Structures are given as C-alpha cells and as structure tokens.
Amino acid sequence: MIRRISANVSQLAKRYTDRDPFQIAHSTGAQVEFFDLGNLKGLYTVIMRNRFIVINSRLDEFRQKLICAHELGHDRLHRKLAVGVTFREYSFYDMTLRPEYEANIFAADLLVSDETFLELIAKGYEYEQIAQVTHTELNLIAIKATSLQARGYDLRAPGFRSDFLK
C-alpha cells in the first residue's frame, strides 16, 4: 500500500514538475474552493463527476496547504469512495481509518520529497529541524519517515499524534 501511494505521488510530482497540492489539484481537474466551514477543516467529495476539495477559509495558509495535500490524497486514492459521500475532516489525520491513514501518507510524500528528506537526514538534521526547513508539520515528517521505513530505508520513525491539526 505505501509503495503504491508513494509511486502515485512520484508520478504526479514528475508529471507536473511541482509538489504544490493546489497546483496539482488544478492541473488534474479537481476544483479547490474556500469557505468558512466552522470547525470543519476541509472536505472532499465528487458530485456528478465533478471533484471538489473544500478548505476552511479561516485556516492559515500553512494549514490550508496541509489540508489540500490530504484532500488531494483522497482525490487520487479514494475517488470512488467519495461518490455521493463526503470525506469530512474535523479531527484531522485520524490514523485509525484506512482512507485517512492513506491520505496522510499521500500528503507527507507529496509535501516532502524522498530526496529532500534523505538529504537532510544525511546532514544530521533532527525531525523537528526537517519540519522547519521544509515548512511542514512535525507529524507529517513522522509519517514521511514511516513511509520511507516501509520502503526499506533504515530510519527511526518517531511517533505521531492523530490530533495534530485540531
């Protein structure tokens, strides 16, 4: 599963020469909209073959990018599950549900390339420093490390919290 997700991300990044989830969503035909969603962080749905990523406009740009990457993961991995149903993110990155876990892996692999991560590790960076340098969230860095571990890299993967975007 992790290898399949990572291969999907690699193909997208190579095809669109970018890792920006907003740009990739646009390029692949998924519509990204911003609305005040209250406590809801974002959602993904398919309505009459139109794919929508909706992000809470009250979130800062940093979190909007994380949400977009996660919802893009649903678009790429779970589109059939979203027809007539909506993936809603209240407690973001719930690792107990398989589609949420997979969307988290997708987001982590999209936002931080393997090359960048491994280069920073080789330079002696700690995971907290990698999160700062790559402008992402520490828990996504932990998920990235877990993804690389599952693909055969010898890394220590720190634990992560499932409620880190509450």
Residue pairs with C-beta under 8 A, 6 or more apart in sequence:
1 102
2 105
2 147
2 150
2 151
3 150
3 151
5 73
5 77
5 102
5 105
5 106
5 109
5 147
6 105
6 109
6 114
6 147
6 151
8 76
8 77
8 106
9 106
9 109
9 110
10 109
12 24
12 28
12 76
12 110
13 19
13 110
13 113
16 23
16 24
16 27
18 24
19 110
19 111
19 113
20 65
21 65
21 68
21 69
21 72
21 107
21 110
21 111
22 32
22 65
22 68
24 72
24 110
25 31
25 32
25 53
25 68
25 72
25 75
26 32
28 75
28 76
29 51
30 51
30 52
30 53
30 72
30 75
31 50
31 51
31 52
31 53
32 53
32 54
32 55
32 68
33 52
33 53
33 54
33 55
34 54
34 55
34 56
34 57
34 64
35 54
35 55
35 56
35 57
36 56
36 57
36 58
37 43
37 54
37 55
37 56
37 57
37 58
38 56
39 90
40 56
40 88
40 89
40 90
41 55
41 56
41 59
41 63
41 67
41 89
41 90
41 92
41 165
42 53
42 54
42 55
42 56
42 67
42 68
42 70
42 71
42 89
43 52
43 53
43 54
43 71
43 86
43 87
43 88
43 89
44 51
44 52
44 53
44 54
44 71
44 74
44 75
44 78
44 82
44 86
44 87
45 51
45 52
45 54
45 82
45 85
45 86
45 87
46 52
46 79
46 82
46 83
46 84
51 75
51 79
51 82
53 68
53 71
53 72
53 75
54 71
55 64
55 67
55 68
55 71
56 64
56 67
59 67
62 135
63 165
65 111
66 92
66 107
66 111
66 136
66 137
66 140
66 165
67 89
67 92
67 165
69 106
69 107
69 110
69 111
70 89
70 92
70 93
70 103
70 104
70 106
70 107
71 87
71 89
71 103
72 106
72 107
72 110
73 102
73 103
73 104
73 105
73 106
73 107
73 110
74 81
74 82
74 87
74 99
74 103
75 82
76 106
77 99
77 102
77 103
77 106
78 87
78 99
78 102
78 103
81 87
81 99
87 99
87 103
91 162
91 163
91 166
92 163
92 164
92 165
92 166
93 100
93 104
93 139
93 160
93 162
93 163
93 164
93 165
94 100
94 162
95 101
95 104
95 160
95 162
96 162
104 140
104 143
105 143
105 146
105 147
107 140
107 143
108 136
108 140
108 141
108 143
108 144
108 147
109 144
109 147
111 134
111 136
111 140
112 130
112 134
112 136
112 140
112 141
112 144
114 148
116 134
117 130
117 134
117 141
117 144
117 145
117 148
118 148
118 153
120 129
120 130
120 133
120 134
121 130
121 155
125 133
127 138
127 141
127 142
127 145
127 158
128 138
130 141
131 137
131 138
131 140
131 141
134 141
137 164
137 165
138 160
138 164
139 160
139 161
139 164
142 157
142 158
142 159
142 160
143 160
145 155
145 156
145 157
145 158
146 157
146 160
148 155
149 155
149 157
